[in-house]
Amino acid sequence: MAGDALERLRQVLRPSVGSVEGAVLDLQGVAEAEAALGVRLPPDYLEFLAVYGAGTLDDFLVVAAPAEVPGRRLYGASIVEITGTFRRAAAKPRIAEVLGDGTSYVHWGMDDGGAYYLWRVEGRSSAEWPVCVYESGELTVLPYGIVEFLARACTGSLPEDLQRRFSGSGHEFLHWQDEFRRDTEQYGSGSFIGG
């Protein structure tokens, strides 16, 4: 159940300060994203957004917002944008051998190691979409959704080859607004391109 997974996740991963206000902004993009992609986004992703919003887990894994939010450009593209880019890349023969034409996937995140985090569009509803990780020409399909995936990542319960990406304890989720504030305080607003 997604609710159980969300509760487990909340026990090991606190939302950042900006998650409360940021989640409201991020959720405003759901209808736009669903219209652009022609699908309903998974309910557990929406539950995750309502608590955490879009941002970065452990300065490593970016969970994208559904649609573009003003001011977010420096802190990752939206699901709509990255899915479009991913589907264009999937048309390349080497990738198409594994993923087909890419239209059966929605791209929800990426990490610093070069992996793509996806949902495979299958079943009668988006609640059934499995999380997939695509990296270096290989696709790993997991039999659960995004919240269960993140809960397992934070509790050391992923398959070993994936878990090594999320080592350690004391995981931190940083909403993109908090990341922006932190970087502005650390580097000053004038050091950003266009800042």
MOQUI-V720932 format. One line per field, one symbol per residue. psi: psi as a letter, one per 20 degrees, with the letter a starting at -180 (. if undefined). A space follows every 50 residues. Layout:
# MOQUI-V720932
psi->???
This chain:
# MOQUI-V720932
psi->phggghggghhioqqrgihghhhggghhigggghghikrpqphhghgghh ghaqbppkkgopoqqgrpppiigikqrrggghgggghghiipghhhhgjb jiijqpoirrriijqpprpporahriiipqpqpppljqpppqkraggggh ghhijkjrqghhhhhlraalqppoqhhhgggghgggiqhiiqpj.
